[in-house]
């Protein structure tokens, strides 16, 4: 199972570093389902969620600027 987790982690990181946070999140969540005690992956999910929140805030700010 560890080799599979490593492969998934590499795939998720590739998505992450290409700023494809949606797919990165999907793969990291898949890892957590297979290995719930995988704390490093949980940290990465937290980083992605933080980036999503920043993007949402920027979109809201831009929308207000248009009004």
BABATI-46045 format. One record per atom (N, C-alpha, C): residue number from 1; residue in one letter; x, y, z. Coordinates in steps of 0.05 Angstrom, whole numbers, plus 5000, padded with zeros to 4 digits. Example, Ala and Ser with C-alpha at 12.3 -4.5 7.8 and 13.67 -1.06 7.14 Angstrom:
REM BABATI-46045
zaro;bavo;u;v;w
1;A;5264;4886;5156
1;A;5246;4910;5156
1;A;5264;4934;5156
2;S;5257;4955;5142
2;S;5273;4979;5143
2;S;5258;5001;5157
REM end
This chain:
REM BABATI-46045
zaro;bavo;u;v;w
1;X;5017;4976;5000
1;X;5000;5000;5000
1;X;5017;5025;5000
2;X;5040;5024;5012
2;X;5057;5047;5014
2;X;5066;5057;4986
3;X;5072;5039;4968
3;X;5080;5047;4941
3;X;5057;5061;4927
4;X;5033;5052;4931
4;X;5009;5065;4920
4;X;5006;5093;4931
5;X;5009;5095;4957
5;X;5006;5121;4970
5;X;5027;5140;4960
6;X;5052;5131;4957
6;X;5073;5147;4946
6;X;5067;5157;4918
7;X;5057;5139;4902
7;X;5050;5146;4874
7;X;5028;5167;4874
8;X;5007;5164;4891
8;X;4986;5183;4893
8;X;4996;5210;4903
9;X;5014;5209;4922
9;X;5025;5234;4933
9;X;5040;5249;4912
10;X;5055;5235;4896
10;X;5070;5248;4874
10;X;5051;5261;4854
11;X;5029;5247;4848
11;X;5009;5257;4829
11;X;4996;5282;4841
12;X;4989;5281;4866
12;X;4976;5303;4879
12;X;4994;5328;4880
13;X;5020;5323;4886
13;X;5039;5345;4887
13;X;5042;5357;4859
14;X;5042;5341;4839
14;X;5044;5352;4811
14;X;5021;5371;4806
15;X;4997;5362;4813
15;X;4974;5380;4810
15;X;4977;5406;4827
16;X;4986;5402;4851
16;X;4990;5425;4869
16;X;5009;5446;4858
17;X;5032;5437;4848
17;X;5052;5455;4838
17;X;5045;5467;4811
18;X;5024;5455;4798
18;X;5014;5467;4773
18;X;4990;5485;4779
19;X;4985;5490;4805
19;X;4963;5506;4814
19;X;4935;5495;4807
20;X;4935;5469;4803
20;X;4909;5454;4798
20;X;4900;5443;4825
21;X;4891;5462;4842
21;X;4885;5455;4870
21;X;4861;5436;4872
22;X;4842;5438;4854
22;X;4818;5421;4855
22;X;4826;5392;4852
23;X;4842;5385;4831
23;X;4851;5358;4828
23;X;4870;5349;4849
24;X;4887;5367;4858
24;X;4905;5360;4880
24;X;4889;5352;4905
25;X;4869;5367;4911
25;X;4852;5362;4934
25;X;4839;5334;4931
26;X;4829;5328;4908
26;X;4816;5302;4904
26;X;4836;5279;4909
27;X;4860;5282;4899
27;X;4880;5260;4903
27;X;4889;5259;4932
28;X;4893;5282;4945
28;X;4901;5281;4973
28;X;4879;5269;4990
29;X;4854;5274;4984
29;X;4832;5262;4999
29;X;4831;5232;4994
30;X;4837;5224;4970
30;X;4839;5195;4965
30;X;4861;5182;4982
31;X;4883;5196;4985
31;X;4905;5185;5002
31;X;4895;5183;5031
32;X;4881;5203;5040
32;X;4871;5203;5068
32;X;4851;5180;5072
33;X;4835;5175;5052
33;X;4816;5152;5055
33;X;4831;5126;5057
34;X;4853;5123;5043
34;X;4868;5098;5043
34;X;4886;5097;5068
35;X;4895;5120;5078
35;X;4913;5121;5101
35;X;4907;5145;5118
36;X;4886;5142;5136
36;X;4876;5164;5152
36;X;4896;5177;5170
37;X;4917;5163;5177
37;X;4937;5175;5196
37;X;4960;5188;5181
38;X;4956;5194;5156
38;X;4977;5206;5139
38;X;4977;5236;5144
39;X;4991;5245;5164
39;X;4989;5273;5173
39;X;5002;5292;5153
40;X;5022;5284;5138
40;X;5035;5302;5119
40;X;5015;5309;5097
41;X;4998;5290;5089
41;X;4978;5295;5069
41;X;4957;5313;5079
42;X;4950;5310;5105
42;X;4930;5328;5117
42;X;4940;5357;5117
43;X;4966;5360;5122
43;X;4978;5387;5121
43;X;4975;5399;5093
44;X;4979;5383;5073
44;X;4977;5393;5045
44;X;4949;5401;5039
45;X;4929;5385;5048
45;X;4901;5392;5044
45;X;4895;5419;5058
46;X;4906;5423;5081
46;X;4902;5449;5095
46;X;4913;5472;5079
47;X;4936;5468;5066
47;X;4948;5489;5050
47;X;4931;5495;5025
48;X;4920;5474;5013
48;X;4903;5478;4990
48;X;4877;5493;4998
49;X;4865;5485;5020
49;X;4841;5498;5029
49;X;4847;5528;5035
50;X;4870;5534;5046
50;X;4878;5561;5051
50;X;4880;5577;5024
51;X;4892;5565;5004
51;X;4894;5578;4978
51;X;4867;5582;4966
52;X;4849;5563;4969
52;X;4821;5566;4959
52;X;4808;5591;4972
53;X;4812;5594;4998
53;X;4800;5616;5013
53;X;4811;5643;5003
54;X;4837;5644;4997
54;X;4850;5668;4987
54;X;4839;5675;4960
55;X;4835;5655;4943
55;X;4825;5659;4916
55;X;4796;5669;4918
56;X;4780;5657;4935
56;X;4752;5666;4939
56;X;4751;5695;4948
57;X;4769;5702;4966
57;X;4769;5730;4976
57;X;4776;5749;4954
58;X;4795;5742;4937
58;X;4803;5759;4915
58;X;4780;5762;4895
59;X;4766;5741;4890
59;X;4743;5742;4872
59;X;4722;5760;4883
60;X;4716;5758;4909
60;X;4696;5775;4921
60;X;4704;5804;4919
61;X;4730;5810;4925
61;X;4740;5837;4924
61;X;4737;5848;4896
62;X;4744;5832;4876
62;X;4742;5841;4848
62;X;4713;5846;4840
63;X;4695;5830;4850
63;X;4667;5833;4844
63;X;4657;5859;4856
64;X;4665;5865;4880
64;X;4657;5891;4893
64;X;4668;5914;4877
65;X;4692;5912;4867
65;X;4704;5934;4851
65;X;4688;5939;4826
66;X;4675;5919;4815
66;X;4660;5922;4791
66;X;4633;5935;4796
67;X;4624;5935;4821
67;X;4597;5946;4827
67;X;4599;5976;4829
REM end
